[in-house]
Amino acid sequence: MTADQSLDAGLPIRLLHDRVLVRTEGGEGERRSTAGIVIPATAAVGKRLAWATAVGVGPNVRAVVAGDRVLFDPDERSEVELHGRAYVLLRERDVHAVAAERVETAAAGSTGLYL
């Protein structure tokens, strides 16, 4: 799958080098804990990583494919708007982890961690 084929519904962009275009999951406002407690956006918390869905990858990206859920630091991001929707542009090295079904099946025969 090429970078052009992996983008959300024909976005007018072709990613270069090691870039990953992601769509974030939810807002940066208040959130709920697993117990259902509402945590306001103004609450001070430690460094919190965010999940997003990869919608496009550049030709030199090796560990992420379109559709993967990726974990990244929201403080180290570049935002871009395409067709009225906000996306985040990352380098592959800024992705901390990948959560995908293919990771579990591939990891069974590999040596080492997949991060």
Secondary structure in CASP SS format (residue, H / E / C, confidence):
PFRMAT SS
TARGET T0000
AUTHOR 0000-0000-0000
METHOD secondary structure of the structure
MODEL  1
M C 1.00
T C 1.00
A C 1.00
D C 1.00
Q C 1.00
S C 1.00
L C 1.00
D H 1.00
A H 1.00
G H 1.00
L C 1.00
P C 1.00
I C 1.00
R C 1.00
L C 1.00
L C 1.00
H C 1.00
D C 1.00
R E 1.00
V E 1.00
L E 1.00
V E 1.00
R E 1.00
T E 1.00
E C 1.00
G C 1.00
G C 1.00
E C 1.00
G C 1.00
E C 1.00
R E 1.00
R E 1.00
S C 1.00
T C 1.00
A C 1.00
G C 1.00
I C 1.00
V E 1.00
I E 1.00
P C 1.00
A C 1.00
T C 1.00
A C 1.00
A C 1.00
V C 1.00
G C 1.00
K C 1.00
R C 1.00
L C 1.00
A E 1.00
W E 1.00
A E 1.00
T E 1.00
A E 1.00
V E 1.00
G E 1.00
V E 1.00
G C 1.00
P C 1.00
N C 1.00
V C 1.00
R C 1.00
A C 1.00
V C 1.00
V C 1.00
A C 1.00
G C 1.00
D C 1.00
R E 1.00
V E 1.00
L E 1.00
F E 1.00
D C 1.00
P C 1.00
D C 1.00
E C 1.00
R C 1.00
S E 1.00
E E 1.00
V E 1.00
E E 1.00
L E 1.00
H C 1.00
G C 1.00
R E 1.00
A E 1.00
Y E 1.00
V E 1.00
L E 1.00
L E 1.00
R E 1.00
E H 1.00
R H 1.00
D H 1.00
V E 1.00
H E 1.00
A E 1.00
V E 1.00
A E 1.00
A C 1.00
E H 1.00
R H 1.00
V H 1.00
E H 1.00
T H 1.00
A H 1.00
A H 1.00
A C 1.00
G C 1.00
S C 1.00
T C 1.00
G C 1.00
L C 1.00
Y C 1.00
L C 1.00
END
